[in-house]
């Protein structure tokens, strides 16, 4: 049984003008697809073939001899999650249960947005920034390269991909503009609320 690459949960132009069709074509159709292809190749003839993706990640997370499998499996999972975290006309101040949680754990949306943007800008090199549930509270977390909170037993609610391939075609070196637009115009708070 192979790990599959699902279609994006929206049309390729749905995130314009903040994330272009061209970026999604490369990011989903080449980068994400590439991780899926590489993972399936690496899993062949291992006992992990046919296991759910999250199990593969957890079983290889602390095993240096299987870091290639971990890296590709984690990148497949991270991207699947990232696509769901965005939608057309998203972003801005949320409603629903996440609004209450942000107020309780960050003193509100503004403080959360500030911390999330600061972490995203501050992640050196490739990686991801997350909103996770840690010890029963919301927290912002940075991970490097392919690393993922689910390898650390944490529940994820939101992520932004800060690898250059996520924004370079649209923003070149201006990672901060990509992050601002993600927070202001793209976050799918309905998805976040569905996870709480
Ligand atoms: Mn990516």
Boltz pocket constraint, residues with backbone or C-beta under 6 A from the ligand:
constraints:
  - pocket:
      binder: B
      contacts: [[A, 27], [A, 31], [A, 79], [A, 161], [A, 163], [A, 165], [A, 166]]
      max_distance: 6.0
